Amino acid sequence: VKYPDLEKLFNIWVNQVIASDLSISKNLLYEKACYYAMVMNISVKDMKFSNGWLSGFKQRNNLKMHKIYEKANTALIELLLNM
């Protein structure tokens, strides 16, 4: 993992979402990961948030994302972005 602190922070957020019994889209996962990269002063160009990255993240963190991929509504997206 190139940026372990970023991965740890993102994993905490994902687990908060799962614990809250909320569903989010794959695109929102990418958006939130980019947000955390910016907060940590990591260039989004250096961090390639691809399908492969997300797949690896799920494997490394033993996540089952079937629930997360359900379609999210706009109000829920706003809530999750602000978590």
Beta strands, then each sheet from edge to edge (+ up, - down):
end
